[in-house]
C-alpha cells in the first residue's frame, strides 16, 4: 500500500506545474490589478496591470484589462498601442479587440481608421453585433448614409429585440426620407434643365429662321435688281 501511495504521489507531482517566484509575482500583480479594476478603480489598478503586462505580454486577459484602464483614464493612445500589439494573436477575442480599436479611433475623430477596424471585427466574426452598429454610426457621421442602412439592418437582424431598435428604425426612416427628397430634387433639377435646354433651342431655331428669312428676302431683292438692269429707265419730262 505504501508503494502504491508513493507512486501516486510521484505521478501527481510530475504533472503539477512549477511556478517560479517571477511567475508568482506576475500573478500577484495581475490579481491585485484585477481586483481594483473590478472595483472600478482604474487609476489604482493601472500600475499593477502595467507591471503584469510588461512581465508577460502574451497574457491576453491582462492586456485587455490594461487597455480598458487606459481607455477609462482617457489615455487613448496608450490603449490603442496595447490593443494593436495583441490584435494579431487575439484568437476568439479578435472581433472584440478590433471593435475596441474602432471605438478608440472614433473617439479620437479618426473616422477612416474607426471604420477600418469595425470592418475587421465584422470579418473576424460576422455575428459580432456591436461592430455592425458602430460601423453604421461612423458611416452616418461621415455622410455615407446609403452604406449605413444595411449595417443598421444587419444589427437588428442579429439583435431583433434590441432596446435600440426604435431609435435605429427612426434613423433608417430619416435616411430613406432624405434619399427620397434628394431623388425628387434631382428629378426636378433634371426637368428644369431639360425645359431650359428646350427653350434655348427654340430661341436658337427662331433666330436662325428669322436670319434665314432675311437672307432669302435680301437675295430676292438682289435678283429683282438684276432683272431690271436690261431696261432703259430714262423717261422724258412732260
Number of C-alpha atoms within 10 A of each C-alpha: 6 7 8 9 10 11 12 12 11 11 11 10 11 10 8 8 7 9 9 9 9 10 14 11 15 20 16 14 22 26 17 18 28 22 14 18 20 11 11 13 15 22 15 16 24 24 16 20 28 21 17 25 23 11 16 15 16 14 12 18 14 21 24 21 23 30 26 21 26 20 18 15 13 13 14 20 15 14 25 21 12 20 24 14 14 19 17 11 12 17 12 10 18 21 27 22 26 26 27 25 27 29 25 22 21 20 13 13 12 14 20 14 17 26 24 16 23 29 21 19 28 21 14 17 16 15 17 18 20 19 29 25 20 23 28 27 21 23 21 17 13 12 11 13 19 15 13 24 22 14 20 22 19 17 23 19 13 15 15 12 9 12 9 11 16 10 10 20 15 11 16 19 13 12 17 15 12 13 14 12 12 12 12 12 12 12 12 12 12 12 12 12 12 12 12 12 12 12 12 12 12 12 12 12 12 12 12 12 12 12 12 12 12 12 11 12 12 12 11 12 11 11 11 11 10 10 10 10 9 8 7 7 7 6 6 4 4 3
